[in-house]
Amino acid sequence: MSKTPITMNRMEAKPIPGERCHFCGDEAAPLVMTPCCGQLICCDTAYMSYQGGGHCQFAHENESACHFHHNEKHTGKWSDCSECRDFFGEMNFEMMAKDKINTPRY
């Protein structure tokens, strides 16, 4: 991991040499740390564009069970959370759990 300080503030996001988005693998994108799971994620500080730069951060914050679990201040891992499972329903929760935006790939 780089010695560059890592921010959670999207307006302070910068590319970090030797690091990449843990969700899409982009090595050139500005990166921030997710508050929910502590992963580096790409972030477009100039604007949010759907499916463009910053898509991973936007998607993780708006479509993932991981971020929802964190925002609701549930305890434990999101994947084991009965409150999240009850809120989304079994089928939706299982679909969200398989979504690539919940789990880092890189």
C-alpha positions in Angstrom: 0.0 0.0 0.0 1.1 3.5 -0.8 2.4 6.0 1.8 0.2 8.7 0.3 -2.5 9.7 2.8 -5.9 8.3 1.7 -9.0 10.4 2.1 -12.7 9.6 2.3 -13.5 13.0 1.0 -14.4 12.8 -2.8 -13.2 16.4 -3.3 -9.7 15.5 -2.1 -9.4 12.3 -4.2 -6.2 11.8 -6.2 -4.7 9.0 -8.2 -2.3 7.0 -5.9 0.8 5.6 -7.6 0.8 1.8 -7.4 -2.8 1.6 -6.3 -6.0 0.8 -8.2 -9.7 0.8 -7.6 -10.5 -2.4 -5.7 -13.8 -2.8 -7.6 -13.0 -2.0 -11.3 -9.2 -2.1 -11.3 -8.7 1.4 -12.7 -5.1 2.5 -12.0 -5.4 6.1 -13.2 -8.6 7.2 -11.4 -8.7 9.4 -8.3 -9.2 7.1 -5.3 -11.0 7.5 -2.0 -11.4 5.0 0.9 -14.8 3.6 1.5 -16.1 4.4 5.0 -18.0 1.1 5.1 -15.4 -1.5 4.2 -12.1 0.4 4.0 -11.5 -0.3 0.3 -9.9 2.0 -2.3 -12.5 3.0 -4.8 -12.4 5.2 -7.8 -14.0 8.6 -7.6 -14.5 11.4 -10.1 -14.1 14.7 -8.2 -15.2 16.9 -11.1 -18.6 15.4 -11.6 -20.5 12.1 -11.2 -21.2 10.4 -14.5 -23.3 7.3 -14.7 -21.1 4.4 -15.8 -18.2 6.8 -16.3 -15.5 8.0 -14.0 -16.5 7.6 -10.4 -19.1 4.9 -11.2 -17.7 2.6 -8.6 -18.0 5.0 -5.7 -21.5 6.1 -6.8 -22.7 2.5 -7.2 -21.2 1.3 -3.9 -22.8 4.1 -2.0 -26.2 3.8 -3.7 -26.6 0.1 -4.7 -24.6 -2.0 -2.2 -25.7 -3.9 0.8 -22.3 -3.1 2.3 -22.8 0.6 2.4 -26.5 0.3 3.4 -25.4 -1.9 6.4 -22.8 0.7 7.4 -25.3 3.6 7.1 -27.8 1.8 9.2 -25.2 1.2 11.8 -25.8 -2.5 11.9 -23.1 -4.6 13.7 -21.0 -7.4 12.2 -20.5 -8.2 8.5 -23.2 -7.1 6.1 -23.2 -10.6 4.6 -24.3 -12.1 7.9 -26.7 -9.3 8.9 -30.3 -10.6 9.5 -31.6 -6.9 9.7 -30.3 -6.3 6.2 -31.6 -9.6 4.9 -35.1 -8.9 6.4 -35.1 -5.3 5.0 -34.3 -6.4 1.4 -36.0 -9.8 1.4 -34.2 -13.0 0.9 -34.2 -13.0 -3.0 -33.1 -9.3 -3.3 -30.5 -9.7 -0.6 -29.0 -12.7 -2.4 -29.0 -10.8 -5.7 -27.2 -7.8 -4.0 -24.7 -10.2 -2.4 -23.7 -11.5 -5.8 -23.3 -8.0 -7.3 -19.7 -7.1 -8.0 -20.1 -3.7 -6.3 -20.4 -5.4 -2.9 -17.1 -7.2 -3.0 -13.7 -6.0 -4.0 -12.1 -7.9 -6.9 -8.6 -6.4 -7.0 
